[in-house]
Amino acid sequence: MFDSALSYAADEAAQVPELTDRQITIGWLLSTGAKDAAIARELGLSLRTVRTEISALIAGLGAKSRFQAGCLLIRRFG
């Protein structure tokens, strides 16, 4: 039974796209309540780039919202 559960977990992990360091950083900044414009200034990125990365983060985590993405990010990387 344990082997079956372990195999299932490995299959699930293989289906999750790898997040970039930038996406993880942006996610952590989002979790502090930072707004998109503040994140862009902090990281020296354009607002459009930050929003694109947030969309990729949400999709990469399989989240339905920014809030859920933050929760999943904390759960995944704690």
C-alpha positions, -999 to 999 in steps of 0.1 A, spaced: 0 0 0 28 24 9 46 17 -24 13 25 -43 9 58 -24 46 67 -31 42 59 -68 11 80 -70 29 109 -52 58 106 -76 34 107 -106 17 138 -93 50 156 -87 61 147 -123 30 164 -136 36 197 -118 57 220 -140 89 233 -124 86 269 -111 114 293 -118 133 311 -90 118 343 -102 83 329 -99 90 316 -64 104 350 -54 74 368 -68 51 343 -50 68 350 -17 65 388 -22 28 383 -30 23 363 2 36 394 21 8 414 6 30 433 -19 12 447 -49 23 440 -84 38 475 -89 58 472 -57 71 437 -67 81 452 -101 101 480 -84 116 457 -59 129 432 -85 136 458 -113 111 442 -136 83 457 -157 48 455 -144 38 434 -174 66 409 -167 55 406 -130 19 399 -141 31 373 -167 51 356 -140 22 356 -116 0 340 -142 27 313 -148 30 308 -110 -8 303 -107 -8 279 -136 23 261 -124 8 255 -90 -26 245 -104 -42 273 -85 -75 291 -93 -66 324 -77 -36 344 -65 -46 337 -29 -47 299 -35 -14 301 -53 1 317 -22 -13 290 0 0 262 -23 34 279 -25 37 279 12 26 243 14 50 233 -14 81 252 -2 71 259 34 
